[in-house]
Amino acid sequence: MHRLTQAGNATLAAQQQFGTLCGHAAGNYHVRLTMAAELLEAAVAREQTTLDEKLYLEVFAPPTVRRTPAPAARR
């Protein structure tokens, strides 16, 4: 929160998002800052004024695996 206050936009993200970032970064400061930068980049691309839970889930959602059917056995 201190960095956002110093940057001049303390309302960019809610305290809950910081807790989520900290938890998913497993206490690693560099990972947390990288994740925050990715969120900020996505927000700018979408022209959002806040970092919300929906944006977090869109950016960090696990990739979906598309399974293709196995070819039929030849006889």
Secondary structure, 3 states (H helix, E strand, C coil): CHHHHHHCCCCCECHHHHHHHHHHCCCCHHHHHHHHHHHHHHHHHCCCCCECHHHHHHHCCCCCCCCCCCCCCCC
